[in-house]
Amino acid sequence: MNQPADSGPPPPGLRAPEGIPPGSRGLVAMLTSMRFALGLVSAITVACVVATVLPQGSEVAEHVPNNPEAARWLKRLAAAGLTNVFSSWWFIAMLTALGASLAACIGRRIKILRTGSGLPRREHTRMLGTLLVHAGLLLTLVGGAIRIFFSEQGVIQFREGEQATFFVTEDQQHEPLPFALQLVKFEIERYAPPQAGHGAEGAGPAEALSVQVPGEAGGTDWPVTLDVERDVITKTPPAGTNRVFRVAVLRRVPDFVMDATTKVVRTRSEEMLNPALLVRVTEGEVASERWLFARFPDFDMSAKPGQESLPLPFSMNYLVTLSEPTKQQVKSFKSTLRVLQGDRVAREQMIEVNAPMNYGGYAFYQSGYNEDDPSWTALRVVRDPSVPVVYLGFILMGIGAFLTAYCRAEKVKEESQC
Amino acid sequence: MLTDLFDIALVANILALLLATLNWFAPRRWLDVLTLLGFTCSVLALTVYMGLRWVEAGRAPFSNMFESLVLFAWTIPLIYLVLRMRGKTVAVLAPPAALVAALLLVYASAFLSSEIKPLMPALRSNWLAFHVMTCLVGYGSFAVTCMAAIGYLITSRAGSQVSRETQDLLEAVMSKTASYGFLFLIVGIAMGAVWANVAWGTYWSWDPKETWSLITALIYAIFLHGRYMRGWQGRRMAWIAIVGFISVLITYVGVNYLMKGLHSYAA
């Protein structure tokens, strides 16, 4: 099975190219040579591997401080163009040669398909498939070249209500826009917080009123529940009689603040910035109320200003375990943009990641935001005439690869040319 | 329910492995049928698993390593079944296919979190499903190519008792699955490029994952040109297929952990 077919007379397209000046025949023969194509593709493959293994571009500057001894080697590699592989002249030359080889192969295959009416249908379809793959790849390379020479890219950063009439390129040049762009609104959408009670982040702080009786190991942590009285029993040496205290939480304040004049306690915010508990301790007919502070465990304060807190044969602490303030993960960030042509609103559109706005040959992409300044947004601006060419290349490659895989010839032919 | 389906797929692959190994040593028709049944169960269970997860998450379940490993484990038995449907009686490939699928599921369940997490803004796109699925089907095809290549290298050693017919079959499987894999890989790369252009305004940025997927495509392009245009055969093709699959592994796993880039979230 799959033995190379006996070589008979080559099909018309395999013969020496006709209509080409003799001096160019050698070049065309080389470009259509399978050996040349395979060697070139292998070289490009190796170059790509090198580019992912060695630091490239700005990575080199980051790499040197961490590996000072590598600086000397990096200098040599840089001189050889190995630290900027994808923009080096030799890599671009290889891609250009690949493009030339593809063009030569396409020309040859078109000739075969035109003249090769005797080809089996399956073989004809397969050849059409490989032609389309090659044409698609060539278009992609051409698109890349168009992008290098004719595309414009930059950024716009502005706040709600502001207008931009230019964008800033990578080399900090101001490129004018043929219209004005206004940021009408910017919003950040977040995922809903996880359900409470599952130990999820952001479920709230853990709070407890901790009571420690001297001489007893451990202690007791009570949940902070308002107006629920609990007993604390202590033994008084040396007689050992029991004293029973009743403890109740009367009030909980997340961010304690007291008016200096009126002595009225209130909370400054709902954030747990200075959490405090008002606790009433009762023994028989005697009761006292005091404030406990989570952030200042050694300090308590009588609820009645001017009166000292009664001494107690046990200690109380207000324990609060604050999780780091967490914000829910960002789901999307969106800018509502208005295009202004003079005084006229030409378009108003909301953009977000994966949903850019195209207008006047420019595409505006949502690219950044500032957590601390939610009215600020960053847009990426691209004018890239290569996109349709590259997309057409992708479509041709996909169709071609499908035809090639589906109609792969059962018998393998040995050919010296692509 | 999800856990049950996952377990069914895992058990089906383990049973397929045992049955296929028995069938390799003592070929019986019923063993072969049961092996195929095991693969079918695995594919069906994982199909329903991914479908339910898709519904539960409200997005395609291909956004992290756990989910992509499940998809990878789904593709290998599927490709084996497709080969059988296309008339390639490659019973010799059933044990490694079942083994690899089972190991992928075991690794995913033992070492990776199956929690459904919300997506970052850039991943909230319909392109996610198309791009990842096509690439993973390509990787699955290349995995079978690699299995056939290793099988070929073992069976074609001097003094091997395995028939020439089996070797030819393995070689044919190598070529066929490499063709399928190449098709899916380049379509997957193209979809990724279109998605990148929609999300970031650039269809190609020489990101390490992009570059390694290109390297993989180029290696298999060399394989296919060598095979179909130059008539390369035998052990040379097998070695290229193995090198190609090493490149697949670097693209799929290595890049996520070793290199910084636009695909770092995939780790």
Contacts between the chains, C-beta under 8 A, distances in Angstrom:
chain1	res1	chain2	res2	distance
A	1	B	168	4.5
A	1	B	171	7.7
A	1	B	172	6.7
A	2	B	168	7.0
A	2	B	171	6.6
A	2	B	172	6.7
A	2	B	175	7.6
A	2	B	233	6.6
A	4	B	231	3.8
A	34	B	225	6.7
A	34	B	229	5.6
A	34	B	230	5.9
A	37	B	225	7.0
A	38	B	222	5.9
A	38	B	225	6.2
A	38	B	226	6.9
A	38	B	230	7.8
A	41	B	218	5.4
A	41	B	221	6.1
A	41	B	222	5.8
A	41	B	225	7.9
A	42	B	222	6.5
A	44	B	218	6.4
A	45	B	215	5.5
A	45	B	218	4.5
A	45	B	219	6.4
A	45	B	222	7.6
A	48	B	211	5.2
A	48	B	212	7.8
A	48	B	214	6.1
A	48	B	215	4.9
A	48	B	218	7.5
A	49	B	215	6.1
A	51	B	206	7.2
A	51	B	211	6.4
A	52	B	208	5.0
A	52	B	211	5.3
A	52	B	212	6.4
A	52	B	255	7.8
A	52	B	259	6.4
A	86	B	206	4.9
A	133	B	186	7.9
A	144	B	204	7.2
A	153	B	201	7.2
A	153	B	202	7.9
A	191	B	118	4.5
A	329	B	118	5.4
A	329	B	120	7.5
A	330	B	120	7.5
A	330	B	121	6.2
A	331	B	118	6.8
A	331	B	119	8.0
A	331	B	121	6.8
A	331	B	124	7.3
A	332	B	121	5.1
A	332	B	124	6.6
A	333	B	121	6.5
A	352	B	121	7.1
A	353	B	121	4.2
A	353	B	122	5.4
A	353	B	124	7.3
A	353	B	199	5.8
A	354	B	121	7.5
A	354	B	122	7.1
A	354	B	124	6.3
A	354	B	125	4.3
A	354	B	127	7.8
A	354	B	195	7.9
A	354	B	198	5.7
A	354	B	199	5.1
A	355	B	198	7.8
A	356	B	198	6.8
A	356	B	201	6.9
A	363	B	201	5.9
A	365	B	199	7.4
A	365	B	200	6.3
A	365	B	201	4.4
A	367	B	200	7.4
A	380	B	200	7.0
A	380	B	201	5.0
A	382	B	201	4.0
A	382	B	202	7.4
A	384	B	201	7.5
A	387	B	197	6.5
A	387	B	203	7.1
A	390	B	193	7.5
A	390	B	203	5.9
A	391	B	194	6.8
A	394	B	190	3.8
A	394	B	193	6.8
A	394	B	194	6.9
A	397	B	186	5.6
A	397	B	187	8.0
A	397	B	190	6.4
A	398	B	183	8.0
A	398	B	186	7.0
A	398	B	187	5.0
A	398	B	190	6.2
A	401	B	182	6.3
A	401	B	183	4.2
A	401	B	186	5.4
A	401	B	187	6.9
A	402	B	183	5.9
A	404	B	179	6.8
A	404	B	183	7.5
A	405	B	179	4.1
A	405	B	180	5.6
A	405	B	182	7.1
A	405	B	183	4.4
A	408	B	175	7.4
A	408	B	176	7.2
A	408	B	179	5.5
A	408	B	228	7.1
A	409	B	228	7.1
A	412	B	227	6.7
A	412	B	228	5.9
A	412	B	231	5.1
A	412	B	233	7.9
A	413	B	228	7.6
A	413	B	229	7.5
A	413	B	231	7.1
A	414	B	229	8.0
A	414	B	230	6.4
A	414	B	231	3.8
A	415	B	229	5.1
A	415	B	230	7.0
A	416	B	230	7.9
A	418	B	225	7.2
A	418	B	229	6.4
